[in-house]
Amino acid sequence: MNRLRTAVRTLAGSGLLMIAPFLAQSLMAQPATPFSAGSAMEQAFTYSFPIAEMMRLRWSYLEDPANPARGPANEFVHGRDLVDYRRRVVTTPNNDTLYSRAFLDLSAGPVRVHMPDTNGRYYSIAFYDVFSNHFATIGRRLTGTREGDIIVVGPHWQGELPGNARLVRAPTDDVLVLTRIVVDGPADLPAVRALQDGTRITSLSKQESQRPKGIAPVPGNAAALVATVNQALALNGAPSYEKPLLERFAKVGICGEACSWDALPADVRTEWDRRFPAMLASLKKSLAGDATPVDGWYYNPPQIGNFGTDYNYRAIIALNALLALEPAEAVYPSAETDTRGEAFTGERKYRLHIPATGIPVEAFWSLSMYELMDDGRLFFTANPINRYAIGDRTSGLKKNADGSLDIWIQHEAPGSDKDANWLPAPKGQFKVVLRAYQPKSEILDYRFRIPGVERSQ
């Protein structure tokens, strides 16, 4: 299945309005797509890396003693300020919205998620399973902006809920919830913070969770990855169609409760350690994976966010753009080269020309600047005007006489009237990502193409 669509339907005879992106059982009949290449170890790594990344976030958000913003499961932690260059937990962050995030533990029972009335303001509540799939969305596009409640249950839950409840059935008991609320500049922050205060999670069960503590991540360490992934699979299970994969991966230590690093033969552990850096490096690709760029821009395939059995692309996104939304909610064209095919660098100056018709969206668009880290992750870069993105909500932009817009991308300020449209770049290599929220059909079917980024000097 290349794309799993969110649907709204009434469960026959239950009285429940269900937001049903996909149920765990809806995946059971899906055949596993063969990996593009690689040995059992390489395929096991590709399959496992997104799971390890999700568990890394879970440990960081819930258990990391060095994280002052950690909080308990089933409770929102609100980010009160827009993300800047100092926030380096999740790769490719946005500077358009305030985040609220929570890790749900559904093993003890359902939870209720409450959202206040945003009065037409864009927001989304995205739900991600332990495999990094964006399996459901609540928000302006699908459910409107009025006040409401959502009840979230695990894959094996059975029971009674209040009548006419809106229900999300998660495919795993570990679920990351990420709320995005758009902010129109610093003066708008108090209003958005007030909306965050009205966003709440309430447990509907009196049972206490018996979930063990997570495993502290160790970057670049094969043993830590194997242990973390086995714990995640033991606690959450895997779709039945992946059983043949896990039987094959068991010989390299990935299968869930029955597997462990210590039980592996010494030569297999040695091979894991030897090959780990190269396997990680193989994921350092564009956000569009192996796609061919158009005018320097890579367009994501439709399965971004909901990856189905495209394990290779799932792993690439886990490194380069973890927690991406599905295309109907937002698209992320990215560029790393100019119209000459040469890599972006702060040693040069560039121009992006946006036509007078603009970017076709129902919500808003922005262009974000990221410095490229050695491990392939992308983060905002420090700059003298604290601008990390530019878009249709940026105040003071100067348009051309015909209504078109020129964005100046360079390390040093362009000077004169160009400064208003300046997107600061780092000194070294960088990438840019254009986000289009609630994209119109001409974006989704690729009729609209972004002009290439030209060298201006």
C-alpha positions in Angstrom: 0.0 0.0 0.0 1.7 3.2 -1.1 -0.7 5.6 0.6 -3.0 5.2 3.6 -5.8 7.8 3.5 -7.6 9.2 6.4 -11.3 8.7 6.2 -14.3 9.6 8.4 -17.0 7.0 8.8 -19.6 5.9 11.3 -19.0 2.5 12.8 -22.0 0.3 12.1 -24.1 -0.2 15.2 -21.7 1.5 17.6 -22.8 5.1 17.5 -19.2 6.1 17.2 -17.9 8.6 14.7 -14.6 7.2 13.8 -11.6 9.0 12.2 -10.1 5.9 10.6 -6.8 6.5 8.9 -6.0 2.9 9.0 -6.7 0.2 11.6 -4.1 -2.3 12.5 -6.1 -5.1 10.8 -6.4 -3.1 7.6 -2.7 -3.6 7.0 -2.7 -7.3 7.6 -3.3 -8.3 4.0 -0.7 -6.1 2.6 2.3 -8.0 1.1 5.7 -6.8 2.1 7.5 -5.0 -0.8 11.0 -6.4 -1.3 13.8 -4.1 -0.3 15.7 -2.5 -3.2 18.9 -4.2 -2.3 21.1 -5.3 0.6 22.0 -8.2 2.9 19.8 -9.3 5.8 21.8 -6.9 8.1 21.4 -4.0 5.7 17.7 -4.6 5.4 17.3 -5.0 9.1 19.0 -1.7 9.7 16.8 0.0 7.1 13.7 -1.5 8.7 14.8 -0.6 12.2 16.2 2.9 11.9 12.9 4.7 12.0 11.7 2.7 15.0 14.9 3.6 16.8 14.4 7.2 16.0 10.9 7.2 17.4 12.1 5.5 20.5 14.9 8.0 20.8 12.3 10.8 20.8 10.2 8.9 23.4 13.2 8.6 25.7 14.2 12.2 25.2 10.7 13.5 25.8 9.7 11.3 28.8 12.9 10.1 30.5 16.0 12.0 29.6 17.3 13.6 32.9 19.1 16.2 30.9 15.9 17.4 29.1 14.2 20.1 31.2 11.2 19.9 29.0 10.5 16.2 29.6 7.1 15.3 30.9 5.0 12.2 31.7 3.2 10.1 29.1 -0.3 11.1 28.2 0.3 14.8 28.8 1.1 17.6 26.5 4.3 19.6 26.7 4.0 22.9 25.0 6.7 24.6 23.0 6.0 28.3 23.9 8.4 29.8 21.3 9.1 29.3 17.6 11.9 26.9 17.0 15.3 28.5 16.2 18.9 27.3 15.6 19.3 26.1 19.2 16.6 23.4 19.0 18.3 20.3 17.6 16.2 17.3 18.7 14.1 16.7 15.6 15.6 17.2 12.1 14.2 19.7 9.6 12.0 21.6 12.1 9.6 24.4 11.0 9.5 28.0 12.1 5.8 28.5 11.2 4.0 26.9 14.1 4.2 26.3 17.8 4.4 22.7 18.7 2.7 20.8 21.5 3.8 17.2 21.8 3.0 14.2 23.8 3.8 10.5 23.9 0.7 8.3 24.5 0.9 5.0 26.3 -2.3 3.3 25.3 -1.4 0.0 26.9 -3.4 1.0 30.0 -6.4 2.2 28.1 -7.9 5.1 26.1 -7.2 8.8 26.4 -9.2 11.8 25.4 -7.5 14.6 23.4 -9.3 18.0 23.7 -8.8 20.9 21.2 -10.2 24.4 21.8 -11.9 26.5 19.1 -9.2 28.1 16.9 -11.7 30.3 15.1 -10.5 29.4 11.6 -6.8 29.4 12.5 -4.7 26.7 10.9 -3.8 23.8 13.2 -3.3 20.1 12.9 -2.9 17.3 15.4 -0.8 14.5 13.9 -0.6 11.0 15.3 2.5 8.8 14.6 2.9 5.2 15.4 6.2 3.6 16.6 7.2 2.9 12.9 7.0 6.7 12.2 3.9 6.4 10.1 1.6 9.5 10.3 -1.5 7.4 10.6 -4.2 10.1 11.5 -4.8 13.8 11.5 -7.2 16.0 13.3 -7.4 19.7 12.3 -8.6 22.5 10.1 -8.5 20.4 6.9 -10.5 17.4 8.1 -12.4 18.2 11.2 -12.6 22.1 11.1 -11.6 24.4 13.9 -14.4 24.2 16.4 -13.8 22.9 19.9 -13.9 19.2 20.2 -12.7 15.9 21.7 -11.0 12.9 20.2 -10.7 9.6 21.9 -7.6 7.5 21.1 -7.4 3.8 21.7 -4.8 1.1 21.2 -4.9 -1.6 18.6 -6.3 -4.3 20.9 -8.7 -2.1 22.9 -12.3 -3.2 23.3 -15.0 -1.5 25.4 -17.6 1.2 25.7 -17.1 4.8 24.9 -19.4 7.9 25.2 -22.0 8.1 22.4 -21.0 10.1 19.3 -17.4 10.2 20.4 -14.8 10.7 17.6 -12.4 7.8 17.8 -8.8 7.2 16.6 -7.7 3.6 16.7 -3.9 3.6 16.8 -1.9 0.7 15.3 0.6 0.7 18.2 0.3 1.4 21.9 3.2 3.9 21.7 1.9 7.0 19.8 3.5 10.4 19.3 1.0 13.2 19.1 2.3 16.4 17.6 0.1 19.6 17.5 1.0 22.4 15.1 -0.7 25.9 15.4 0.3 28.6 13.0 1.8 31.8 14.4 1.7 35.0 12.5 4.7 36.8 13.9 5.9 37.5 17.5 2.8 39.6 18.3 0.6 36.6 17.7 2.4 34.3 20.2 0.2 35.2 23.2 -3.0 34.1 21.3 -1.4 30.8 20.2 -0.1 30.1 23.7 -3.6 30.5 25.0 -4.8 27.9 22.5 -2.1 25.6 23.7 -3.3 26.0 27.3 -6.7 24.7 26.1 -5.2 21.6 24.5 -5.4 18.7 26.9 -5.1 15.0 27.3 -7.1 13.0 29.8 -6.7 9.3 30.6 -10.0 7.4 30.6 -8.6 4.4 32.3 -8.0 3.8 36.0 -5.3 1.2 35.2 -1.6 2.1 35.7 0.8 1.5 32.9 3.3 -1.4 33.3 5.5 -0.2 30.5 9.3 -0.6 31.3 11.6 2.3 31.1 13.1 3.0 27.7 16.7 2.4 26.6 18.9 5.5 26.5 20.0 6.1 22.9 23.7 6.0 22.0 24.3 7.7 18.6 26.1 5.5 16.1 26.0 2.4 18.4 24.7 -0.8 16.8 24.1 -2.6 20.2 21.8 0.3 21.4 19.8 0.3 18.1 19.3 -3.5 18.3 18.2 -3.3 22.0 15.9 -0.3 21.4 14.2 -1.8 18.4 13.6 -5.2 20.0 12.1 -3.4 23.0 9.8 -1.4 20.7 8.7 -4.5 18.8 8.1 -6.5 22.0 5.9 -3.8 23.4 4.0 -2.9 20.2 4.2 -5.8 17.9 4.4 -5.6 14.1 1.9 -6.1 11.3 1.4 -9.8 10.6 2.6 -9.4 7.0 6.0 -8.5 8.3 6.4 -11.8 10.1 8.6 -13.2 7.2 10.8 -10.2 7.5 11.3 -10.5 11.2 12.1 -14.2 10.8 14.8 -13.3 8.4 16.1 -10.5 10.6 16.3 -12.7 13.7 19.6 -14.1 12.5 21.1 -10.6 12.9 19.3 -9.9 16.2 16.1 -8.0 15.2 12.8 -9.7 15.9 11.4 -8.4 19.2 11.3 -10.2 22.6 13.0 -13.3 21.3 16.1 -11.4 20.1 18.9 -9.7 21.9 22.3 -8.3 21.2 24.0 -10.5 23.8 22.6 -13.6 22.2 24.2 -12.9 18.8 27.4 -14.7 17.8 30.5 -12.6 18.2 31.1 -12.4 14.5 27.6 -11.0 13.8 28.1 -8.3 16.5 31.5 -7.4 15.0 29.9 -7.1 11.6 27.2 -4.8 13.0 29.8 -2.5 14.4 31.9 -2.5 11.3 29.1 -1.8 8.9 27.0 0.6 11.0 28.6 3.9 9.8 28.2 3.0 6.2 24.6 1.9 6.6 23.8 5.2 8.4 25.6 7.1 5.6 23.5 5.4 3.0 20.4 7.3 4.3 21.9 10.7 3.6 19.8 11.5 0.6 17.4 14.2 -0.5 14.0 14.3 1.2 12.6 12.8 -2.0 14.8 9.7 -1.7 16.1 8.6 -5.1 13.7 10.9 -7.1 15.1 13.0 -10.0 15.0 16.8 -9.3 13.0 19.2 -11.5 14.7 22.6 -11.8 16.7 21.6 -8.8 13.7 20.7 -6.7 12.9 17.3 -5.3 9.2 16.5 -5.0 8.3 13.9 -2.4 6.4 10.8 -3.5 2.8 10.3 -2.3 3.7 7.8 0.4 5.6 10.3 2.5 4.3 10.2 6.0 2.4 7.0 5.4 5.1 4.7 4.1 3.3 1.3 3.8 6.0 -1.2 2.9 8.4 1.3 1.4 11.0 0.7 4.1 13.9 2.4 2.2 12.0 5.7 1.9 10.7 5.4 5.5 14.3 5.2 6.7 15.5 8.1 4.5 12.7 10.4 5.9 13.5 9.2 9.5 17.0 10.7 9.1 16.2 13.7 7.0 12.6 14.8 7.9 11.3 12.7 10.8 7.6 13.4 11.6 6.7 14.5 8.1 3.0 15.1 7.4 1.0 13.3 4.7 0.8 15.2 1.4 -2.8 16.3 1.7 -1.8 18.2 4.9 1.5 19.6 3.7 4.1 19.0 1.0 7.8 19.6 1.3 9.7 20.2 -2.0 13.4 20.5 -1.2 16.4 21.8 -3.1 20.1 21.5 -2.6 21.4 22.6 -6.0 20.9 25.7 -8.2 19.7 25.8 -11.8 23.3 24.9 -12.9 23.2 21.7 -10.9 25.8 23.0 -8.4 25.4 22.5 -4.6 24.2 25.4 -2.5 26.9 27.1 -0.5 27.1 30.3 1.5 30.0 31.4 -0.6 27.5 32.3 -3.4 24.4 34.4 -3.8 21.0 33.1 -5.1 17.6 34.3 -6.1 14.2 32.4 -6.0 11.6 34.1 -8.1 8.0 33.4 -7.1 5.4 34.2 -9.8 2.6 36.7 -9.1 0.1 33.8 -8.9 2.1 32.6 -5.8 2.2 29.1 -4.3 -1.2 27.4 -4.6 -2.3 26.6 -1.0 -5.4 26.7 1.1 -3.5 27.7 4.2 0.1 29.1 3.9 3.6 28.5 2.5 7.1 29.1 3.7 10.7 28.6 2.6 13.0 27.3 5.3 16.8 27.4 5.4 18.8 24.5 6.9 22.5 24.0 7.4 23.6 20.5 6.5 25.2 18.6 9.4 27.8 15.9 9.1 25.3 13.2 10.0 22.9 14.3 7.3 20.4 16.0 9.6 19.1 19.5 8.9 18.8 22.3 11.4 18.3 26.1 11.4 21.4 28.3 11.3 22.2 31.3 13.4 21.9 34.6 11.6 21.8 38.3 12.5 18.1 38.9 11.8 16.9 35.6 13.4 15.1 34.7 10.3 14.9 30.9 9.6 12.0 30.9 7.0 10.3 33.3 4.7 6.9 33.1 3.2 3.5 34.5 2.5 3.0 35.6 6.2 6.4 37.3 6.5 5.8 41.0 7.2 7.4 43.7 5.1 8.1 41.7 2.0 8.6 43.8 -1.1 6.9 42.5 -4.3 7.8 43.5 -7.8 5.5 45.7 -9.9 3.8 42.7 -11.5 3.1 41.1 -8.1 5.9 38.6 -8.2 8.3 38.0 -5.4 12.1 37.7 -5.4 13.7 35.9 -2.4 17.4 36.6 -1.9 19.3 33.6 -0.5 22.8 34.3 0.7 25.1 34.6 3.7 25.6 38.3 3.8 22.8 40.8 3.7 22.0 41.8 0.1 21.6 45.5 1.1 19.2 48.2 0.1 15.6 47.3 -0.6 16.5 43.6 -1.0 17.0 43.1 2.8 13.3 42.8 3.3 13.3 39.6 1.2 16.5 38.1 2.5 16.7 34.5 3.7 20.1 34.2 5.5 22.2 31.2 4.6 25.1 29.6 6.5 28.7 29.9 5.4 28.9 26.3 4.2 26.6 23.9 2.5 22.8 24.2 3.0 19.4 23.0 1.8 16.1 24.8 1.5 12.7 23.3 2.0 9.4 24.9 0.8 6.4 23.9 2.9 3.0 24.3 1.4 0.2 23.7 4.0 -3.1 22.4 2.7 -1.8 22.3 -0.8 -4.2 22.7 -3.7 -4.7 20.0 -6.3 -2.2 21.5 -8.8 0.6 20.9 -6.2 -0.6 17.4 -5.3 -0.7 16.3 -8.9 2.5 18.1 -9.8 1.0 20.5 -12.3 2.6 23.4 -10.3 6.4 23.4 -10.3 8.6 25.7 -8.3 11.0 27.9 -10.3 14.7 26.9 -9.9 17.0 28.8 -7.6 19.3 30.9 -9.7 22.7 32.2 -8.9 22.5 36.0 -8.7 26.3 36.4 -8.4 
